[in-house]
Amino acid sequence: TAEEAAAMTGGAAEKVFVVFAGGGNNGGDAFAAARHLMNMGARVKLFFTGAEERLSEAAHAMHDALRAMGVEIRPLASDRDWDRLRVSLRFSDAVVDGILGTGVKGELRKPVVRLIEEINAAGKPVMAIDIPSGVEADTGRVSSLAVRADRTLALGLPKVGHLLGAGANASGQLLVDDIGIPHALLEGEEMRSSLITREAAAKLLPTRARDVHKGSCGRILVLAGSIGMTGAAALAAEAALRIGAGLVTLAVPELIYPVLAAKLTEVMVVAIPDEGGSGYFGGKKALKEALTLTERMDAVLIGPGLGRLPGTEEFVRLFAADVKVPLVMDADAIYAFRGHLDALRELPQVPILTPHLGEFAALLDMTTDEVEDDLLGVAREAARVHQAVFVIKSACTIVVYPDGDAFFTTCGNAGMATAGMGDVLAGTIAGLMRQMESGMTPLVGVYAHGRAGDLAFERSGNGLLAGDVLRLLPEALRELG
């Protein structure tokens, strides 16, 4: 912690650090960091928010070591103490937050809220120990207020609260330090959460044999598009090709066929009869032709830009109930199961659903705030009850399986909050279906999509487009070997 705090200010010598220590083991870590910062030549102003008699044995040892060094450990009891705090913050170079640790739940005490307000108002660089004070480690929820850290040093492993909800915003740059947790504990059955790293994605993606042909690399069917939503269909279909699928067929309502046939060169575009020339999927004839197309396919994606007409929603549900190959559902296809969750659970296979937070909440008849309060917990329960794989797009995209296993992406950025990005992700996942074990495609798809987004951000910043990510998918894939 001391080393990373010093790195944040370009070195500790002659710098002033204000260190806040709470009454738990997080405070003990703050005491230890303060001691090391002093040995590095820093001036340390230490404020203690706990009670000395309640410190654990290890934390008390660090507290006593500082006392032996002649450090003044200041309380926050009187108005004069708070005045001293504000002056110390004003003339400091950085702050170390060791007030609260991973055990925080619910509303904070008023003095702690006041202290966090002072830290945030000071505008100084902040290093948080393990997790920013005020963030719930298991959910990312912030019930009262949280320290806005520039860097957070996770001890042992990252926490869910670093990656989801308000905790993701509060954590700043996330660093992880291996503090020697026994390997056996990290391999236990209780550890059902993992990061989707470059190394993990590379291991899952098999090397392509030299004698492959387009048929053996995946025949993917995409059912997408409606009046005014041709872009979603094009992005999804092209993404499946860009991630390496051999043959991609895009089935669209007959009325918009000329638009997409002219727009796409490598994708095969097929017209599906739309009753009355409506420009939307629907009706028995359309259903029969769509299902016939699936007979020669390795996987199907349905949903991007379908629209939400009652006839289209019925078409989606009937199609999903009868399709025999791996199925990815996105956007309006997910919406079609709102109020029909029993039908989702009764599908003949385990589908992959790729909703954003709003679509996920609507499917479960919850508000977005209710879902965000415990996104991982809600997602795990939904995956178990409805027997589906959920790829939920949020501050950190997560993949959750019916058995409770959850995976968090390590790629992606705020510039990807733009139209069409979800269509590219859905196409990316579907396009990998024949190339690898279908159950693992969401992990590699999410990684490649996020990595392509990061490459696009390097070039275009917040002005990046979904098409930029689409074009960079091959580069992200090539990095995986």
C-alpha positions, 0 to 999 in steps of 0.5 A: 500500500505504501509503495503504490501510494508513493508511486501515485505521487512520484515518490514518497520523499518530502511528500505529505500523506494524510492517512485515515485508519479505522478500527478494523483490520483495514485500519491496521493496514493503514497503520502499517502503510503509514509506518512504511511511508515514513521510512520512505521519507514522507511526512504523515498525518494520521487520523484514527476513527476507531477505539484503541481498546477494540483493535485486533491484536495485529492492528494494535501492534501496528498502532503501538509501532507508530506510537513508538516512532513518535507519530501523533495519532489524531482522533476526530472528536472535537471541532478542533480535530475536524479543523486540523483535518481540513488543514492537513488535507489542504496541504497534503499531496495524497490520501490513504483510505483505511477507514472501512474494509470489506465488512461494510453493510448498509448505512454508515454512521454520520461521523464516517459520512462526514469524514468521507465528504471531507476527503472527497471535497479535498480533491487530493489523489486517494489510494484506497486499501482493499476497497474504498470506504463505503462500498459493499464488497459483495455487491458494489452497492453504496448505501450512504457515500463512498470515498472516490479513490484514484487507485484501489489496492485489492488485497489477495483478490479483486472483490465483486464490489470493485467491478459492479455498480457504484463500487466500480466508479469509486474504485478508480484504477484497480490494482491487486496484490497477492498477500499469500492467501493459501492456494487451497482456499482459492480453489474451493467450491465456494469460489464461483467467480473468475475474471475473463483474462487474456490468458483464460480466453486464449486457453479456451480458443483452440488453434485453427487447423490448417485443413479447415474450410468455411463449412467447418468454421461455423454456419451461423444464422442471424434473424434480425432487423425490421423497419428502421432497424437495419443497422442492428441486423448488419452489425450482428451478422458482420460481427459473426464473420469478423470473429471467424465464422465461415458462413453467415446467413442473415434472414430479414423481413422481406420488405427490408431485404433490398436494403441489407442485400445491397449493404452486405457483401460477404453475408448471405441475405435471405428474405423471410415473408412478412405478412402484409409487407409489414417489415417485421417477423411474424406469422406461420409462414415466416416461422416455418421458413426460419426453422427450415433455415436452421436445419443446416446451421451450427448456431442461431442468433435472434433478436437485434432490431426485431421490434416489439410487435405482438406478432413478432414476440410470438414468432420469437417464442415459437421459434425458440421453442422449436430450434434444435441448434445452440441459440443466442437471444439478444435485445427484442428477442429477450423482451419477447419473454417478458411475462413468459418466463415459464416458456423461457425455462421450458426451452429444449436447450440452455439459451444464451441471453445477452441483455443490458441492465434495463433489458435484464431488469424488464425480463424479471419484472424488476427495476434497474435499481433493484437489479443493481443492488445485487446484480451478481446475486440476482443474475445467479438466481435468474440463471438457475431458475430459468436455466439460461446463460446470462451475458449482462452488459453493465459497467463490467460485463458478466457471464453467469451460468445456471450452476452459479459460476460467474465470470467478469470481463477485464476489458471494455471502457466507457466509450463503448456506451454507444448504439449498436455495441450490443449487436456486435457482442451478440454476433461475436458470441454466435460467430464463435459457436462452431469454433469452440465448445458452445458453452464457453463462447460467451467468455471468449466473445465478451473478452474479444469484444471488450478488447476490440473496444479498448483498441478502438478507444485508443484511437477514437476515445469516447467518439468510437462507434460500434463499427470501429469495434466490429472492424477491430475484432480480428485484431483482438482475436489475433492477440489470443494466438 
